[in-house]
């Protein structure tokens, strides 16, 4: 097993580094290119909870990062552009939008990563206009993201012959709470839920992980991603702190329900999924979990809003009460 790890680790780490670097660069580029439009959309169309959810989903798909969208929302709250109440729908929608990346990863696009790599590189080198160069970089980073996934897919193949790895995965299969904790810790370390879910899908593609283990890791990743928004709200306004706490409560409540009803949830995912591949089950579970979470939470949104407003009242209200 030790020889296998020594052989596998460099390629796994290399693939993960490429994946994370591509995500960070893509988020920065897309944020730079679309942040003004995103700001206009977020500030103009967030008075209605249903519209806010759609906007949160759409902007997350465009920026390719739920954390980026929620952090951007926190920035807008601190700037006074939107209120905590209007941000709730965006946070819920961001959870749905981020599931698109899981579906793309499960589509076996990694093996074609050389195409966007070449197109992006040629555009970046030959283009003279700044906008075209920027487009070339975006395509290049998409190719890099998929190539990182391809490296991870190929590097984990030898683990099929490892009894130790098989036994470890079986222990996760029997204990979804353990799988969720592992998913949460990995996400805390690498600061990307997309990468954590992506790795679970990669292991699923190679039949190295079971459906139950993959889904439990995905659930943990959803909790781990809350760390970004909690950090972003530090030293911010009370409105932004409430938004970060709502994100944590929303994800935590959904995860606890999914863990309590884990077996029925896994069976429902299997019933929905037409193809029997493990990677498709994990990607579909991500979508179903996020959509059901929003649907279940919608009737109680204002209750949570009032609770957080009571727990963390705005300073103006405190001053008025004291006066």
C-alpha positions in Angstrom: 0.0 0.0 0.0 2.8 2.4 0.8 4.4 1.9 -2.6 1.1 2.5 -4.3 0.6 5.8 -2.3 4.1 7.0 -3.2 3.3 6.3 -6.9 -0.2 7.8 -6.9 0.2 10.8 -4.6 2.2 13.1 -6.9 -0.4 12.7 -9.7 -3.4 13.1 -7.4 -1.9 16.2 -5.8 -0.9 17.6 -9.2 -4.4 17.0 -10.6 -5.9 18.6 -7.5 -3.6 21.6 -7.6 -4.5 22.2 -11.3 -8.2 21.8 -10.5 -8.1 24.3 -7.6 -5.9 26.8 -9.5 -8.2 26.6 -12.5 -11.3 27.2 -10.3 -9.7 30.2 -8.5 -8.5 31.8 -11.8 -11.9 31.2 -13.5 -13.7 32.7 -10.5 -11.4 35.7 -10.6 -11.7 36.2 -14.3 -15.5 35.7 -14.5 -16.0 37.9 -11.4 -13.9 40.6 -13.1 -15.9 40.3 -16.3 -19.4 39.9 -14.9 -19.3 41.4 -11.4 -20.8 44.7 -12.4 -23.7 42.9 -14.2 -24.0 40.5 -11.3 -24.2 43.5 -8.9 -26.9 45.1 -11.0 -28.9 41.9 -11.2 -28.4 41.1 -7.5 -29.4 44.6 -6.2 -32.3 45.1 -8.7 -34.1 41.8 -8.6 -33.9 40.4 -5.1 -37.1 41.8 -3.5 -38.9 38.5 -4.3 -37.7 35.3 -2.7 -38.4 33.1 -5.8 -36.7 35.6 -8.1 -33.8 35.8 -5.7 -33.4 32.0 -5.8 -33.3 32.0 -9.6 -30.8 34.9 -9.6 -28.6 33.1 -7.1 -28.6 30.0 -9.2 -27.9 31.8 -12.5 -25.1 34.0 -11.1 -23.5 30.9 -9.5 -23.5 29.1 -12.8 -22.0 32.1 -14.6 -19.3 32.7 -11.9 -18.8 28.9 -11.3 -18.6 29.3 -7.6 -21.3 29.4 -4.9 -18.7 30.7 -2.4 -17.9 33.6 -4.8 -21.6 34.5 -5.1 -22.3 34.4 -1.4 -19.2 36.3 -0.5 -20.1 38.9 -3.3 -23.5 39.1 -1.6 -21.9 39.7 1.8 -19.9 42.5 0.2 -23.1 44.1 -1.2 -24.7 43.8 2.2 -21.8 45.6 3.9 -22.0 48.2 1.2 -25.7 48.7 2.0 -26.8 47.7 -1.6 -29.0 44.8 -0.3 -30.5 43.7 3.0 -30.1 40.4 4.8 -33.7 39.5 4.0 -33.1 40.0 0.3 -29.9 38.0 0.4 -31.6 34.8 1.7 -32.9 33.8 -1.7 -29.5 34.3 -3.3 -27.8 32.1 -0.7 -30.4 29.3 -1.3 -30.1 29.7 -5.1 -26.3 29.5 -5.0 -26.6 26.0 -3.5 -28.6 24.9 -6.5 -26.3 26.7 -9.1 -23.2 25.0 -7.8 -24.6 21.5 -8.6 -24.2 22.2 -12.3 -20.4 21.7 -11.9 -21.1 18.2 -10.5 -23.2 17.3 -13.5 -20.4 18.5 -15.9 -17.8 16.5 -14.1 -19.9 13.4 -14.3 -20.2 13.8 -18.1 -16.8 12.3 -18.8 -15.6 15.6 -20.3 -12.2 15.3 -18.7 -10.8 13.1 -21.4 -11.5 15.9 -24.0 -9.6 18.5 -21.9 -6.9 18.8 -24.5 -9.4 20.6 -26.9 -10.2 23.7 -24.7 -6.5 23.7 -23.5 -5.3 24.1 -27.1 -8.1 26.5 -28.2 -7.6 28.7 -25.1 -3.8 28.7 -25.5 -4.0 29.7 -29.2 -6.5 32.5 -28.5 -4.5 33.8 -25.6 -1.2 33.9 -27.5 -2.5 35.1 -30.9 -5.3 37.5 -29.9 -4.5 41.1 -29.8 -7.7 42.5 -28.3 -7.9 42.4 -24.5 -11.4 40.9 -24.6 -10.4 38.0 -26.8 -7.3 37.4 -24.7 -9.5 37.2 -21.7 -11.9 34.7 -23.5 -8.8 32.6 -24.4 -7.8 32.5 -20.7 -11.3 31.5 -19.6 -11.3 28.6 -22.2 -7.7 27.7 -21.1 -8.6 27.5 -17.5 -11.7 25.4 -18.3 -9.4 23.0 -20.1 -6.9 23.0 -17.1 -9.8 22.3 -14.7 -10.8 19.2 -16.8 -7.2 18.1 -17.3 -6.7 18.2 -13.5 -9.8 15.9 -13.2 -8.3 13.6 -15.9 -5.0 13.3 -14.0 -6.9 12.4 -10.8 -9.1 9.9 -12.6 -6.0 8.1 -14.1 -3.9 8.3 -11.0 -6.4 6.5 -8.7 -6.8 3.4 -10.9 -4.1 1.4 -8.9 -6.3 1.7 -5.8 -8.6 -0.9 -7.2 -6.0 -3.5 -6.1 -5.6 -2.1 -2.6 -7.3 -4.1 0.1 -6.6 -1.3 2.7 -8.3 1.3 0.6 -11.3 -1.0 -0.1 -11.7 -1.7 3.6 -11.5 2.1 4.4 -14.2 2.8 1.8 -16.4 0.0 3.2 -16.2 1.7 6.7 -17.5 4.9 5.1 -20.2 3.0 3.3 -21.5 1.7 6.7 -21.2 5.0 8.4 -22.6 8.1 6.5 -21.7 10.4 9.4 -18.1 9.4 9.1 -18.2 10.1 5.3 -19.8 13.5 6.0 -17.1 14.4 8.5 -14.4 13.4 5.9 -16.1 15.5 3.2 -16.3 18.5 5.6 -12.7 18.2 6.7 -11.4 17.9 3.1 -13.5 21.0 2.1 -12.1 23.0 5.0 -8.6 22.1 4.0 -8.8 22.7 0.3 -11.5 25.4 0.5 -13.5 24.1 -2.4 -16.7 22.0 -2.1 -16.6 21.6 -5.9 -13.2 19.9 -5.7 -14.4 17.6 -2.8 -17.5 16.5 -4.7 -15.4 16.3 -7.9 -13.0 13.9 -6.2 -15.9 11.8 -5.0 -17.3 11.7 -8.5 -13.8 10.8 -9.9 -13.6 7.8 -7.4 -17.1 6.8 -8.5 -16.1 6.8 -12.1 -13.3 4.3 -11.3 -15.7 2.2 -9.1 -13.5 2.9 -6.1 -16.3 4.3 -4.0 -19.9 3.2 -3.3 -23.0 5.4 -3.9 -23.6 5.7 -0.2 -20.0 6.7 0.6 -19.9 9.3 -2.3 -23.2 10.8 -1.2 -22.1 11.1 2.4 -18.9 12.9 1.4 -21.0 15.2 -0.8 -23.1 16.1 2.2 -20.0 16.9 4.3 -18.7 19.1 1.5 -21.9 21.2 1.7 -21.2 21.9 5.3 -17.4 22.6 4.8 -18.1 25.3 2.2 -19.8 27.4 4.9 -16.4 28.3 6.3 -15.7 30.7 3.4 -18.8 32.8 4.0 -18.3 32.8 7.8 -14.7 34.1 7.3 -15.9 36.7 4.8 -18.4 38.0 7.4 -15.8 38.7 10.1 -15.6 42.4 10.9 -18.6 43.0 8.6 -22.0 44.4 9.5 -24.5 42.5 11.5 -26.6 42.0 8.4 -23.6 40.2 6.7 -23.0 38.1 9.8 -26.7 37.1 9.7 -26.4 36.1 6.1 -23.3 33.9 6.8 -25.2 32.3 9.8 -28.2 31.7 7.6 -26.0 29.9 5.1 -24.6 27.7 7.9 -28.1 27.0 9.4 -29.6 26.3 6.0 -26.9 23.8 5.0 -26.7 22.2 8.4 -30.4 21.6 8.6 -30.5 20.0 5.2 -27.5 17.8 6.0 -29.0 16.6 9.3 -32.3 15.7 7.6 -30.4 13.9 4.8 -28.4 11.9 7.4 -31.4 11.0 9.5 -33.2 9.8 6.3 -30.1 8.6 4.6 -31.2 5.2 3.3 -34.6 6.6 1.9 -32.6 9.5 0.3 -30.1 7.1 -1.4 -33.0 4.9 -2.7 -34.8 8.0 -4.0 -31.6 9.1 -5.9 -31.3 5.6 -7.3 -34.9 5.7 -8.5 -34.3 9.1 -10.2 -31.0 8.2 -11.8 -31.5 6.4 -15.1 -27.9 5.2 -15.5 -26.5 2.9 -12.9 -23.0 4.6 -12.7 -21.8 5.7 -9.2 -20.6 9.1 -10.5 -24.1 9.9 -11.9 -25.7 8.9 -8.6 -23.4 11.3 -6.7 -23.9 14.2 -9.2 -27.7 13.6 -9.1 -27.7 13.4 -5.3 -26.0 16.8 -5.2 -28.8 18.3 -7.4 -31.6 16.6 -5.5 -30.2 17.5 -2.1 -29.9 21.2 -3.0 -33.3 21.5 -4.7 -35.2 19.6 -2.0 -33.3 21.6 0.7 -34.7 24.8 -0.9 -38.2 23.5 -1.2 -38.3 22.2 2.4 -36.8 25.4 3.7 -39.0 27.9 1.8 -42.0 27.8 4.2 -39.7 28.5 7.2 -37.5 31.2 5.6 -39.1 34.2 7.4 -39.1 32.3 10.7 -35.3 31.9 10.4 -35.0 35.5 9.3 -36.9 36.7 12.4 -34.9 34.5 14.7 -31.6 35.8 13.4 -32.9 39.4 13.5 -33.9 38.8 17.2 -30.5 37.1 17.9 -28.5 39.8 16.2 -30.6 43.0 16.1 -29.2 45.9 14.1 -27.3 48.5 16.1 -29.8 51.2 15.1 -32.6 49.2 16.6 -30.6 48.7 19.8 -29.9 52.4 20.1 -33.6 53.3 19.5 -34.6 50.7 22.2 -32.1 52.1 24.7 -33.2 55.6 24.0 
